[in-house]
Amino acid sequence: NATVVGVDIAPPQIAAATRRAKELGLSDRCTFEVATAEATKQRDDDFDVVLAGQCWPWFDHAKAMPEIRRVMKKARRSLFVIGQFCYLSKLSPVAKATEDLILNYNPKWTMAGFDGLYPTQLDQLVVDGGFALVEQFAYNHDQKFTHESWRGRMRTCNGVGSGVLTPEQVDAWDKELREMPR
């Protein structure tokens, strides 16, 4: 039986994950704690797998990599996985128009036009972090969104709903996105 420990810096994320684990009957195997990737508060040499999903670009890599090495089991092979699910604005007029709208509200946003590839971060892991690269891959997946689900996805974007914009700005941005042609 596998057990899961989830960490996040945001208490609402931890509360949501805890609720979801309970709904799925997994509370006995899943715990969630407020912590950073750079200081997880977990025991040394304790994890077979460390997964960073949708978050690696925002870590302090110089501090997160030693922390990940510290908590991973050393006596046997462990696995560190970075998972990112990126929309590609260069391939989608809807994504491009959405990014343009984000830039209207947040002109300092730096992730517009991102291609979904992380070669610099791989160098950090292998060269600076001391991890062995076993495999890397990327693939395109034609994810279908309804207008409502796209708006929900984009409200979680780091240029919109991650505390960069005020709640009033998020509401105004979302109103404009809702009114965009589909």
Salt bridges, closest charged atoms under 4 A:
GLU23 OE1 - ARG20 NH1 3.06
ASP44 OD1 - ARG70 NH1 2.39
ASP46 OD2 - ARG43 NH2 3.00
ASP48 OD1 - LYS73 NZ 3.53
ASP48 OD1 - ARG76 NH2 2.79
ASP60 OD2 - LYS63 NZ 3.96
GLU67 OE2 - ARG70 NH2 2.67
ASP100 OD1 - LYS96 NZ 2.69
ASP142 OD2 - LYS144 NZ 2.93
GLU148 OE1 - ARG151 NH1 2.55
ASP174 OD2 - ARG151 NH2 2.72
ASP174 OD1 - ARG155 NH1 2.92
ASP174 OD2 - ARG178 NH1 3.69
GLU179 OE2 - LYS175 NZ 3.00
